[in-house]
Every structure is written in structure tokens, then in C-alpha cells.
Amino acid sequence: MGMAFAYLVLKNGREVVISHRNDNNSLSMVCREKGSGAEWTKDTVPVGIDHKILFSRAIAGGDDGNTIHCIGVTASKSDFGGVQYRGMDAALLYWRSKEGGKTWDIQDSLLPQLGPDKYSYIAFDKYSIAAQGNTIAIEVWGSWHDAFILKSTNNVGSWTETTIIDFPVDLWNPGKGIWDPDSNSVADTLLTCDGAGDMTIDRNGKEHVVFGKVRLFDNNATEGNFEAGYVKAADDEVLYWNESFPADSFPVVTGIVDAGGSGSIDLVGAGGYNVAGASQPLIAAAENGDLYVVCSGLSEEFNDGSKNYRHIYAIKSTDNGLTWCYPNDLTAGEDEAEQEHAYPYLAKRVTDKLHVVYQRDFAIGVHTVGDGHAAGENSMVYMAIDL
């Protein structure tokens, strides 16, 4: 979550970075031999439609590990001043190169499962892609539509769709008016995904998924207007799912940690990330099958007087995600406790360590999302955690 670029290493040793760009519609791609220290060779992922593509994700797969699978979303009118693509405000498109980015045999593909008959838009930055050999999976998280996975076991000869969260209204578009199934003119809350999720595929080709759970509602009854209401409930949680589970069946990875042991979650406030109090989860699978999750969550212990700080937590499962250990606060040290920690990243390769990167800030929340604090310097922190 939160990145506008993708970094991958092909089996042939080639490093590739793909990102969106501001000067034209194509996706920027730079390449070099890993560890060479050479200058990056500039190239592009071709875009053959007159639409800007944003927030790309890419992964290496295929039998030889040199196929690039890439996804990105068209710029929406509401967020980026774009125009509709094939009847959708924002569409998620797919590209494939079997030659490590030299040529692209699939371009600008709107997969049938992602079309306007099912979705009015796919929100930017609410999706991910994972691969293990010829098994490829695209995960899509949206608070106002189904959460689902598209999976291919033949390097994208075909796709199978699995619904994880079945949103109660098809083709819902925020701005239609309040969600009011009991017709009492009061907006009803929906239990759904908060838009922050992640996925990994283990060595057996099995998908493992985590996401933030949230309750929300459309708070504006006037059609054409939209006002999201977030219920900041103490039961905000990170949930887990794998493909052996039925839809809507989710063991809890963690919630907001009851550090005081009072039996209740006591908070003074939260920064405006538009995600659950425990969220922004990443997941990785070790060779022995153990699962590791890193997430950002509100700390009950530490606040600035008006809002609680977010900390970074690590959680482990040794039974295929059925149960999870007590969360380990990675940022509870004296120099870290009263700072904001968000947007974690967890390396998918697990050896004798977990490799974690996160953003650290003295100010709580997001400068651009309504918290009102001045823009300031942030730090990107790398942490290696012994297992």
C-alpha cells in the first residue's frame, strides 16, 4: 500500500523498476544488472490508449522467472481529472512481457472479470499482484465493492475469480445517496475492507491474504454527492484469509492492542489515514509454512494529547493462519514510542530475518488528508528482525 512504483528482480539477474509518470501516458521502466552499479537503462511499458496509467504494480513470474506481470489503474475523474474508460471512472488494466520487458505481448488489457458490467470503478492503490512460478494472482480491495482475487495457474492463459468479501450492492458508486436497506432515512453502516490489503503465494501455490476491517457509511443523502463516514470502532482488526476458507470467514490477526489490559480500547483520537485503527498489513510466507504479518496500528499507550500514535507490529502464525501470536511492537523503544509509524513494507522472502521498512514522522496523520499539520521531514526506516 502507498507506493506508486514496483521493484522486481528477474531470474536472469535483471533489476526492473516500473512507475507512473507525469509527462505522458506511458509507464516508466528502468533496468540494469543487479549488483552491477551500472547506469539504469531507460525504457517504457507501452500504453496504447489515451489515458494516463497510475499506481502500477508488477511482479516476476513464469517457469523461467523472467515474465513481467504489470497492473495499473486509469486516472479517475474524481481524483485525478481523468475521463471514463469503457464506462468506468477508473479501470484496472493488465500487461505481460514474457521477455523481461523487451516486448509486451499483452497490453492495456481490461480483464473480463474487471469490466463495467461488474464494477463502476477500481480505486487507485487498492490492489496488489503476486506470483510463484506460473501461478499469478491479482488482489483487489475496495471499500465500496467486492474484495476479490483473480488467479491464473498457467502464466495467464486464463483467470479464475474468487470473492473474499461480497459487498451487498453491485455497481455501487459513492454519491448515489445513503446506503439505507431498512428505509428509515438513516445511513446504515457496512462491515467491509478498508482498502488496505496484501497477499502472498507460498511455495505450494496457495494464496494467503490479509486486510483491514472497517465499518463505514455514505453520509450524504443527495445523489451526486459523497461523504464517507468511518466508524472508529474499537473492534477495528486485521483479518486473514486463504483459499481453503469460504468467503466471509476470517481469523483475526490482530486488533488495536489492549496494552493496559483493561479489557477495553482507550484512545484519544487518530490520524486521518482513511484506514482502520489496525491496518496497512503486509504478509510473507516462510519456506517451512510459517506466516508473518507486519501492520500499522494505533498505540493505546502513546499519544500527543489529541491523537494516538501509530506503531508497527509483527505477528506470526504456525498453523496456516488459524491462530496468531500476541502482536510484537517493533517501535516501542524509548526513541520511537512517541513518533508516528505508518506505511510498512515487508519483504516477501523470509530467511532467518524479517526485513521491514516503514515511514516515521514526528507529526501524527497525513498532511494531505485533513490532519492539518505542516509538511515536514519524514524518515524511511529499515529494520531487520531476527526470527
Stockholm file with secondary structure:
# STOCKHOLM 1.0

chainA/1-387         MGMAFAYLVLKNGREVVISHRNDNNSLSMVCREKGSGAEWTKDTVPVGIDHKILFSRAIAGGDDGNTIHCIGVTASKSDFGGVQYRGMDAALLYWRSKEGGKTWDIQDSLLPQLGPDKYSYIAFDKYSIAAQGNTIAIEVWGSWHDAFILKSTNNVGSWTETTIIDFPVDLWNPGKGIWDPDSNSVADTLLTCDGAGDMTIDRNGKEHVVFGKVRLFDNNATEGNFEAGYVKAADDEVLYWNESFPADSFPVVTGIVDAGGSGSIDLVGAGGYNVAGASQPLIAAAENGDLYVVCSGLSEEFNDGSKNYRHIYAIKSTDNGLTWCYPNDLTAGEDEAEQEHAYPYLAKRVTDKLHVVYQRDFAIGVHTVGDGHAAGENSMVYMAIDL
#=GR chainA/1-387 SS CCCSEEEEECTTSEEEEEECCSSSSSEEEEEEETTCCCCCEEEEECCCSSSCEEEEEEEEESTTSCEEEEEEEECCHHHHSCCCBTTBSSCEEEEEETTTTSCCSEEEECCGGGSTTTCSCCCTTCEEEEEETTEEEEEECCTTSCEEEEEESSSSSCCEEEEEECCSSTTCCTTSCCCCTTCSSSCCCEEEEEEEEEEEECTTSCEEEEEEEEEEEECCCSTTCCCEEEECCTTCEEEEEETTSCTTCCCEEEESCCTTCSSSCCCSCCCCCSSCSEEEEEEEECTTSCEEEEEEEEEEEEECSSSEEEEEEEEEESSTTSSCCCCEETTCSTTTTTSEEEEEEECSCCSSEEEEEEEEESSCSCGGGTCCCCCCCCEEEEEEEEC
#=GC SS_cons         CCCSEEEEECTTSEEEEEECCSSSSSEEEEEEETTCCCCCEEEEECCCSSSCEEEEEEEEESTTSCEEEEEEEECCHHHHSCCCBTTBSSCEEEEEETTTTSCCSEEEECCGGGSTTTCSCCCTTCEEEEEETTEEEEEECCTTSCEEEEEESSSSSCCEEEEEECCSSTTCCTTSCCCCTTCSSSCCCEEEEEEEEEEEECTTSCEEEEEEEEEEEECCCSTTCCCEEEECCTTCEEEEEETTSCTTCCCEEEESCCTTCSSSCCCSCCCCCSSCSEEEEEEEECTTSCEEEEEEEEEEEEECSSSEEEEEEEEEESSTTSSCCCCEETTCSTTTTTSEEEEEEECSCCSSEEEEEEEEESSCSCGGGTCCCCCCCCEEEEEEEEC
//
